Each structure stands twice: as structure tokens, then as C-alpha cells.
Amino acid sequence: MPGGKSGKLKILVVEDDFMVRQVIRDIVEPYGVVDLTVNGEEAVQAFRVAWRKDEPYDFICMDIMMPVMDGNEALIQIREIEKGLGIAGPEEVKVIMITALDDAKTVVKAYSKGGATSYIVKPIEKERLVSEMRDIGLIA
């Protein structure tokens, strides 16, 4: 199970909407240390910095529709960084994509092109997010 030496997860929340970002942070904070970013470009930068510090993220919760760089593009770049580091398969960061669109095309793109671990449709509900974290092996 993820969590590094401390047993706590290192979590990145990527969401452009302030209120949604706070809701997600409040849900995941009991499970680890949470960093917040507001778009995909910041997420990719945070991901790089975390690896440079040898403190990689265990979990990313990322909105798909954001300004500057959307979540799908950010996830593609994050997976490219991992590939460059020799990280693949079960060693990759777990990523739950968040979308306002319950649209099959958007979801398929997140899985097939980006390698998302899972996805959730807004509005975010605590029970659903925690259950998804459990299902993908982040928490017991």
C-alpha cells in the first residue's frame, strides 16, 4: 500500500474551482499530506518537483476540464515523466480523474490516452471518493 515512510499518502489535488478544490482537500486530508494546484500545467510542475525532491505523489485527484492545460493533457505529460524515470504499471501514481461530464468519450480518453486509474463524475461525494480510493488500493 502507498504511503511512504510515514504511512501517510502524498496527495495532489488539481482543480480550478475553489470550492470544489476545498471539498476534495477536506475529504482526502485525513489520509495524507495534500498539495493543491489550479490547472494541469501547475500539476505537471508539482509532479516534477516532487520527484526531484524524492517525495513523489502516491495519489492525484484531477479535474479534466481546466484552463491553461486540461487534466487529460496533464495526465499524458505525467505518464511521460514516469516513463522517463522507468516507472510503469503498478508503480505509476494512482490518478482519479474528476469530470462534470458523464460522457463516454471524455472517460475513454482519460483511460486510453492518459492512463487514468479511475474517474468520478461531479458532484464530489465523500463516500464515493473514499470508496474509490479504497478500491484502487490507496487506503484500507
Buried (B, 14 or more C-beta within 10 A) or exposed (E): EBBEEEEBBBBBBBBBBEEBBEBBBEBBEEBBBBBBBBBBBBBBEBBEEBBEEEEBBBBBBBBBBBEEBBBBBBBBBBBEBBEEEEBEEEEBBBBBBBBBEEEEEBBEBBBEEBBBBBBBBBEBEEEEBBEBBEEBEBBE
